[in-house]
Amino acid sequence: MKLIGSTTSPYVRRIRILLDEEPHDFVNLNIYGEGRDELRRSNPALKIPMLVDGDQEIYDSRIIARYLSAKQCRDPLTWNQENQLTLIDAANDSAVTLLLSERSGLDTHADVMFFNLQRERIMTTLRTLAAMVKDGQFERWNYPAICLYCLVDWLDFRDLVSFDDVEILLSFRDRHMDQHWVAKTDPRNS
Ligand SMILES: N[C@@H](CCC(=O)N[C@@H](CS)C(=O)NCC(=O)O)C(=O)O
């Protein structure tokens, strides 16, 4: 198996943590620089992660996780867990949009509809996820918990949001940060 991604992407990190000790090659691409040609050859959606398993290519972290789960004969996620992933992805997608806008020289703090919508979505989803953590819904270290970890740690790493209202998310992150593959995939060490 080959995982194509980068060491800084939160979507790639979830799959690296999920793969754990499963034998695989990891291809670390700079998708906005010298790795872009390889990305173009690998995935027409021009996004990471993607997985190659023999002749089978799989795009998108959510589908990769489903593929690995089916391969390992694990139970599918419940509908509530699927909803958790949707919230995590909504916040993550909006945060990636803000980061790319910043890197394009745009003022993401400007009072304009597009940025207001992204910031509003990030905070409504983070507040809901914080309430779920408080309610004990992320007690088990499973795929949704891994995704939440990667989101929170990446938002903190990129300094994209204030955690003032949702500090419990940082406590959740801190409880898991020493696990072997979590520590090994810390984007700060890449
Ligand atoms: N839904 C996708 C999102 C993946 C994604 O947005 N990855 C980012 C890197 S963090 C990316 O490839 N961005 C490229 C772009 O937006 O041009 C997934 O879960 O895999």
The ligand as an ORCA input file, in Angstrom:
! r2SCAN-3c Opt
* xyz 0 1
  N     -12.287     15.879      1.585
  C     -10.873     15.718      1.396
  C     -10.160     17.019      1.737
  C      -8.673     16.901      1.509
  C      -7.998     18.279      1.435
  O      -8.642     19.322      1.347
  N      -6.680     18.242      1.473
  C      -5.944     19.476      1.309
  C      -4.619     19.414      2.047
  S      -4.833     19.691      3.755
  C      -5.626     19.652     -0.142
  O      -5.243     18.708     -0.796
  N      -5.817     20.860     -0.658
  C      -5.488     21.183     -2.004
  C      -6.295     22.316     -2.539
  O      -7.279     22.696     -1.867
  O      -5.957     22.804     -3.604
  C     -10.369     14.572      2.276
  O     -10.972     14.313      3.333
  O      -9.402     13.907      1.893
*
